[in-house]
Amino acid sequence: MSLSSHLEELRRKHENLKAEVEEAQRSPGYDQYAISDLKKQKLKVKEEIFRLSAA
C-alpha cells in the first residue's frame, strides 16, 4: 500500500469516526464512555495522519 493510499484510508476512517461521534451525541441514551472511546480513536487516527503527512 502506498503512502498516499494509506493516508486516504486514514482520512476516510477519521470521517467515519467523526460521523459516529456526532450520531452518538445526538442519541440521548448513548453511553458517554463509548462516545469518549470513539473520540480517542478519532484523535489517534488524526495524529497518525499528521505524523505521516509530516514525514
C-alpha positions in Angstrom: 0.0 0.0 0.0 1.4 3.4 -1.0 1.7 6.2 1.5 -1.0 8.3 -0.4 -3.5 5.4 -0.4 -2.8 4.8 3.3 -3.4 8.4 4.1 -6.6 8.4 2.1 -7.8 5.4 4.0 -6.9 7.0 7.3 -8.8 10.2 6.3 -11.9 8.0 5.4 -11.6 6.3 8.8 -11.4 9.7 10.5 -14.5 11.0 8.7 -16.4 7.8 9.6 -15.5 8.2 13.3 -16.5 11.8 13.2 -19.9 10.9 11.9 -20.2 8.1 14.5 -19.4 10.6 17.3 -21.9 13.1 16.0 -24.6 10.4 15.7 -23.9 9.1 19.2 -24.0 12.6 20.7 -27.5 13.1 19.2 -28.7 9.8 20.7 -30.0 10.5 24.2 -29.3 7.0 25.6 -25.8 6.6 24.2 -23.1 5.7 26.7 -20.7 8.7 27.4 -17.9 6.2 27.8 -18.5 4.8 24.4 -18.5 8.4 23.0 -15.3 9.1 24.8 -13.7 5.9 23.3 -14.8 7.0 19.8 -13.3 10.4 20.3 -10.0 8.8 21.4 -9.9 6.6 18.3 -10.6 9.6 16.1 -7.8 11.5 17.8 -5.3 8.6 17.3 -6.2 8.4 13.6 -5.8 12.2 13.3 -2.4 12.0 14.9 -1.3 9.2 12.6 -2.4 11.3 9.6 -0.4 14.3 10.8 2.6 12.1 11.6 2.6 10.5 8.1 1.9 13.8 6.4 4.9 15.5 8.1 7.2 12.7 7.0 
